[in-house]
Amino acid sequence: MQANYKKLWKLLIDKDMKKTDLLSVANISSNILAKMNKGENVSMDSLQKICKALECDVGDIVTFEEK
């Protein structure tokens, strides 16, 4: 299954944030962001950091789809 982060990108737009803002707010690396841009899986720790920073649930930022 492939991760789909479209919900995260929309949430960032709704909060008037850029992807680079997410790096500093969630304290994640640019490698994590690069993986997410490619639709690759990232660790639950990274997803938790993002959810904490954006005050949301994991289901609000990622879905999984069959390849």
Secondary structure, 3 states (H helix, E strand, C coil): CEEECHHHHHHHHHCCCCHHHHHHHHCCCHHHHHHHHCCCCCCHHHHHHHHHHHCCCHHHCCEEECC
